[in-house]
Amino acid sequence: MKARLVAALTHHLQTSFVLAILACLVAILWISQSFSLGARLFPTAVASLGILLALLELGRQAIRRGAKEESDFSDLAEEDDTPAFYARGLRFFAWMAAFIGLFFLVGALPAAGLYVLGFLRLQYRSPWLPSLALSGGLVALLWALGVALQLRWPTPLLF
């Protein structure tokens, strides 16, 4: 009963949610146009892409309105009162707390690399080579973005 109610509410609130996000993105785009060129570059790019994606989602919803969904995952969820549900939430919280702790201790780039490596190896038991490649690729991407955008990374506590 509860799962069906949640599924019905989710189905009916999707369009309202997308419209609210679209309104926020249009407001961001509008407000950022009064900024200097360098300051409006990022909000303009993000808001424009977000507006495009929101419009595509609204189009998808309009085309599929009334059609039966191929799959409904609301009935596959575990009950909210099981210990496994709480354990999964606690594990997620622990991983996020570990990332934040690493961020403050060793800095943003090493924390991102160590977090992704640890998460893939410990949580998903991924092999070493793909885990190292993804972790190294993420650090390289963040470093390149930092150089391109002239970011000043926060100073870590240990280094």
C-alpha positions in Angstrom: 0.0 0.0 0.0 2.7 2.4 1.0 4.8 1.6 -2.0 1.9 2.2 -4.4 1.2 5.6 -2.7 4.8 6.6 -3.1 4.8 5.5 -6.8 1.7 7.4 -7.5 3.0 10.6 -5.9 6.3 10.2 -7.6 4.7 9.8 -11.0 2.5 12.9 -10.5 5.2 15.2 -9.0 7.8 14.6 -11.7 6.6 17.3 -14.0 6.2 19.8 -11.2 9.7 19.1 -10.0 11.2 19.5 -13.5 9.3 22.8 -13.9 10.6 24.1 -10.5 14.2 23.2 -11.5 13.6 24.8 -14.9 12.4 28.0 -13.2 15.5 28.0 -10.9 17.8 27.5 -13.9 16.2 30.4 -15.8 16.6 32.6 -12.8 20.3 31.7 -12.5 20.8 32.4 -16.2 19.0 35.7 -15.9 20.8 36.9 -12.7 24.2 35.8 -14.0 24.0 38.0 -17.1 24.8 41.1 -14.9 28.1 39.6 -13.8 31.4 40.3 -15.4 32.5 38.0 -18.3 34.7 35.8 -16.2 32.2 35.5 -13.4 29.2 34.6 -15.5 30.9 32.0 -17.6 30.3 29.0 -15.3 26.7 29.9 -14.2 25.8 30.5 -17.8 27.2 27.2 -19.0 25.6 25.2 -16.2 22.2 26.9 -16.4 22.1 26.6 -20.2 22.9 22.9 -20.1 20.4 22.4 -17.3 17.7 24.2 -19.2 18.3 22.0 -22.2 18.2 18.9 -20.1 15.0 20.0 -18.3 13.3 20.8 -21.7 14.3 17.4 -23.0 12.9 15.8 -19.9 9.6 17.7 -20.2 9.4 16.6 -23.9 10.0 13.0 -22.8 7.3 13.2 -20.2 4.9 14.8 -22.8 5.5 12.0 -25.3 5.1 9.2 -22.7 2.1 10.8 -20.9 -0.5 8.1 -20.4 1.8 5.3 -21.6 2.4 2.4 -19.3 5.9 2.4 -17.8 8.1 -0.6 -18.9 9.5 -1.0 -15.4 8.5 0.3 -12.1 11.2 -0.1 -9.4 9.1 1.1 -6.5 8.1 -2.5 -5.7 11.7 -3.7 -5.7 12.8 -1.6 -2.7 13.3 -3.2 0.6 11.0 -2.3 3.5 12.1 0.9 5.3 12.2 -0.9 8.7 14.7 -3.6 7.9 18.2 -3.6 9.4 19.7 -3.9 5.9 18.0 -0.5 5.0 19.6 1.2 7.9 23.0 -0.5 7.4 23.1 0.7 3.8 22.3 4.2 4.9 25.0 4.1 7.6 27.6 2.8 5.2 26.8 5.6 2.8 27.1 8.2 5.6 30.4 6.6 6.7 31.9 6.8 3.2 30.9 10.5 2.9 32.3 11.3 6.4 35.6 9.5 5.4 35.8 11.6 2.2 35.2 14.9 4.1 37.8 13.9 6.7 40.3 13.0 4.0 39.6 16.3 2.2 40.4 18.3 5.3 43.4 16.2 6.3 45.3 15.6 3.0 43.6 18.0 0.5 41.2 17.8 -2.3 43.1 16.0 -5.0 44.7 13.2 -2.8 41.3 12.8 -1.0 39.4 12.4 -4.3 42.0 9.8 -5.5 42.1 7.9 -2.2 38.3 8.0 -1.8 37.6 6.6 -5.3 40.3 4.0 -4.9 39.1 2.9 -1.5 35.4 3.0 -2.5 35.9 0.8 -5.6 38.2 -1.7 -3.9 36.4 -2.0 -0.6 32.8 -1.4 -1.5 32.6 -3.0 -5.0 35.7 -5.3 -4.8 36.9 -3.9 -8.2 40.2 -5.2 -9.5 43.3 -3.0 -8.8 44.1 -1.9 -12.4 40.7 -0.4 -13.2 40.4 1.1 -9.7 43.9 2.7 -10.0 43.1 3.9 -13.6 39.8 5.5 -12.5 41.3 7.1 -9.4 44.3 8.4 -11.4 42.1 9.7 -14.2 39.9 11.5 -11.7 42.8 13.2 -10.0 44.3 14.2 -13.4 40.9 15.6 -14.5 40.5 17.6 -11.3 44.1 18.9 -11.5 43.5 20.0 -15.2 40.3 21.7 -14.2 42.2 23.4 -11.3 44.8 24.7 -13.7 42.4 25.8 -16.4 40.1 27.6 -13.9 43.0 28.8 -11.8 41.5 27.3 -8.6 43.1 27.8 -5.2 42.6 24.5 -3.5 41.9 24.6 0.3 45.0 24.1 2.4 45.0 20.7 4.1 45.7 20.2 7.8 48.6 17.7 7.4 50.6 19.2 4.5 
